[in-house]
Amino acid sequence: MPRYAYEAKKSPAEIVKGVLVADNRNAAIQKVAQLGFFLISIKEEADEAVVKSGETRPRYNPFERISLKNITDFTRQLADLLESGLTITKALELLEMQSDNRKLKAVVADVKAYCVGGKPLSEALARHPAVFSNLYVSMIKSGETGGMLGNILKRLSDFSEKQLEIQTKVRTALAYPILMSVVGTATIIVLLTFVIPKMMVMFSDLGQALPLPTRILLAISDAIRNYWWIMLALAAAAWASIAKMYKTPEGKLAIDKIRLGLPIVGALTRKIEVARFARTLATLLENGVPILHALDVVSATIENEVIRQDIIKCATAVKEGASLANGFAGSVNITPAVTSMIALGEESGNLTRSLTKIAQGYERESDEAIKVMMSLLEPILILVLGAVVGFIVISMLLPIFEINFLVR
């Protein structure tokens, strides 16, 4: 739908500029009149680079991304501005002006222009599914319907902050092991490709038969130096094949099933997904979203395809008249303890409270599991890297020991 930049008089002494969305020029003129403004000029935005106040419309930067923190800050600030009494369009205008992220600035500008055209905020946000999730849009829509948009935005920001906290914990915990792995791998590659070949030339000149560990090390070194491009090509092909397979429903289901079967990673994944399911469903139900629509929204937020299929089956059962607890009957991933809590909540009429308790419990268990996993990961990495470096050092020293023995 075309966007029109307009200039109009709000009062004899005040001139306003803005952008709105309309089917055509005449419709845009009518919308300006409906706002109570006296139109001075209007042009389709494609013909004019100026959007407002002489500023150039922000363009997308392919290297700039909108992070979860950006969305969390935007939501919190929008809730505060609406609570202070500003209109949605004025609040969006302020957020657009103060945003440092050019990509988010462009998105907010488009949302504001759509709202100026008389459309609801939820519909404007739905135009950007890559930025605002189905969960986000559904909650905004429920807030608009119930007349409590400010409260919904606060709850959304709290929800996003919780997700951001979990994300930050995982990244912080993985930072040191990843750095250690990169440095250790780089050190081993340097030893195998530069140091060892130069030392082995000295041993080969002596005409002495090399020990088996040294010959194995030389074979590995030669393979890396001579066929590194084949190894990289095979690794890239394997990665591309897995990525392509993961994009298909069947492939994603198979890979996610393998992930759930892994000893430590599987249990952690299950806890994180169940906590996300319970927290999201509780938030939606608490804000008046019907349970069938809430289950559809929740299923879209679940990353593991196996657990997502369990929620879809549950939604189908609920649609046919079953309770939420009975809908998860036979599920391996939704444990009997979870279904018992859900059943108790349904019987007592406090389903949202039961779901919140489930989410809190599994979030606590997930935090503990992440701490345990990270505390084990560091010593395991040290042992593995130490074993590899130790093998290299021993393989390099064995010929020296044999030469000393022969000399004696």
Buried (B, 14 or more C-beta within 10 A) or exposed (E): EBBBBBBBEEEEEEEBBBBBBBEEEEBBBEBBEEBEBEBEEBBBBEEEEBBBEEEEBBEEEEEEEBEEBBBBBBBBBBBBBBBEEBEBBEBBBBBBEEBEBEBBBBBBBBBBBBBBBEBBBBBBBBBBEEBBBBBBBBBBBBBBBEEBBBBBBBBBBBBBBBBBEBEEBBEEBBEEBEEBBEEBEEBBEEBBBEEBEEEBEEBEEEEEEBBEBBEEBBEBBBEBEEEEEEEEEEEEEEEEEEEEEBEEEEBBBBBBEEBBEEEEBBBBBBBBBBBBBBBBBBBBBBBBBEBEBBBBBBBBBBEBBBBBBBBBBBBEBBEEEBBBBBBBBEBEBBBEEBBEBBBBBBEEEEBBBBBBBBBBBBBEBBBEBBEEBBEEBEEEBEEEBEEBBEBBEBBBEBBEEBBEEEEE
